Amino acid sequence: MFDDLQKRLSGAFGRFRVRGVLTEQNIQDGLREVRTALLEADVNLNVVQDFIAKVKQRAVGEQIIKSIRPDQQIVKIVHDELVALMGETDATIRFEKTGPTILMLCGLQGSGKTTTCGKLARMLALQGRKPMLVAADLQRPAAVEQLKTLGQQLAIPVHAETGVGPVQVCQNGVAAAAKAGCDTVILDTAGRLHIDDELMEELKTIEKKVKPHHVFFVCDAMTGQDAVASAKAFNEALELDGVILTKLDGDARGGAALSIRQVTGVPIKFMGIGEKLDKLSPFDPRRIAGSILGMGDIVGLVEAAQSAIDAEEARKQQEKLAKGKFDLNDFRNQIGLIKKMGSVKDLVGKIPGFNAIPGLDLDSVDADGDMKRIQGIIDSMTPAERADPSLIDISRRRRIAAGAGVEPADVSGLVKQFDAMAAMVKQMAQMTFMDRIRTLTGMGRSGLFLPGAKLPAVKQGTGKRLTPKEREKLRKEREKEERKRRREQRGQAGA
């Protein structure tokens, strides 16, 4: 999220390494780079000028605290001003006490409006509401079918009809919702490739006839100032109650998020970070500011972990690790948990300071593809092979490789790397879930947390494949170590 802006700002903050007191002279170069970074991120010019003026006003004359570097003080000031710029947002929706609450979503084609209707319906259903979706985007027939599909996936009713205009569809949809006992109606209205008079008149008529309680503009964060201009035009026509920013997981430059509140006066209510239906959350300016400044998104990371991890399953896994047991089934389960949390690029991007690693290019690796290949290799093994990888000889390796669509060398590599990881099991029992993520993706031992890296390789002999005799010797050593550990446990229990 906002990777380019983050890197530019990180370079600009290095200009503030001064002593004594921050003055207009010794912060001039740094502020110039901050200004350039914001403009290149497609932030509105007037917004940038006001922002720089406020940062300068706060920074000039501020005494540098001995224990804090001047660039860190500037980062704090910039962070606070970014939060103020985006505004404190209340994502709550005021629901009517009697009759269905009507939410009207509007926006241009390609903004993710129809998908956002589904996301919003899901979020409200989880809050105990009974939503109904209304397919009023008759300009794009695929939108009606898409909304029906989303309704089926979510088990949420969808009102759709043919032979009537969008205004009548919305009116009939509200009536159908009341009859069905639904307390919330979400109108998916028509979009266009660009703003035109016909579109605006249609939306005005819907607003006048249906009288929605809230009107939200769905805005593609990747379009920068175009999104801000569109929001301004829609607000002048409909008096928007809020904005929903979408595609924040893409190549969003930051212009929309940082400009839209200041230019339109309309608050950002929600943000979509990902295509899945659970990727809609209340807009949090502090999280966005932290992400822009390389502070990571710990809140988002914790939320992703909580939604992916089953407490009971985590407890069982912890108990197994504590006993020193860890096979390829467990390894695959751990990878599955990581995948549930989202893409590796998105996941590790939430780690504070991650994107500031010199020379790091998240787009140059395919960590998700690597994980998928590892899962494929493990799935091609028999239960016995997953429980004891030492059983895998040449013929078994070839069979597994053929089943997974990889080379036999890839299977050998996985087994060798897993053998190295098995030595870390006792240590992993004491790790947090995030530390396990680092280990499982081959990032923790190097300290660079690089996605797509190989599993940690521990130097073992010459790297040659073990002979059957050597494997048998290794197995006996492991059994000996296990018996020793059990005796120690019994001794401790007896004491």
DAFEN-V691927 format. One record per helix or strand. SS is the DSSP state (H for helix, E for strand). FROM is the first residue (numbers start at 1). TO is the last residue. If there is no record, write none. Layout:
SS_FROM_TO + SS_FROM_TO
//
This chain:
H_3_16 + E_21_21 + H_28_40 + H_45_59 + E_63_63 + H_70_86 + E_101_106 + H_113_126 + E_131_136 + H_141_154 + E_158_159 + H_166_180 + E_184_189 + H_197_210 + E_214_220 + H_221_223 + H_225_238 + E_242_246 + H_255_264 + E_268_272 + E_280_282 + H_285_292 + H_298_308 + H_311_322 + H_328_340 + H_344_348 + H_354_356 + H_362_364 + H_367_379 + H_383_387 + H_389_391 + H_394_404 + H_408_422 + H_425_428 + H_433_440 + H_468_494
//
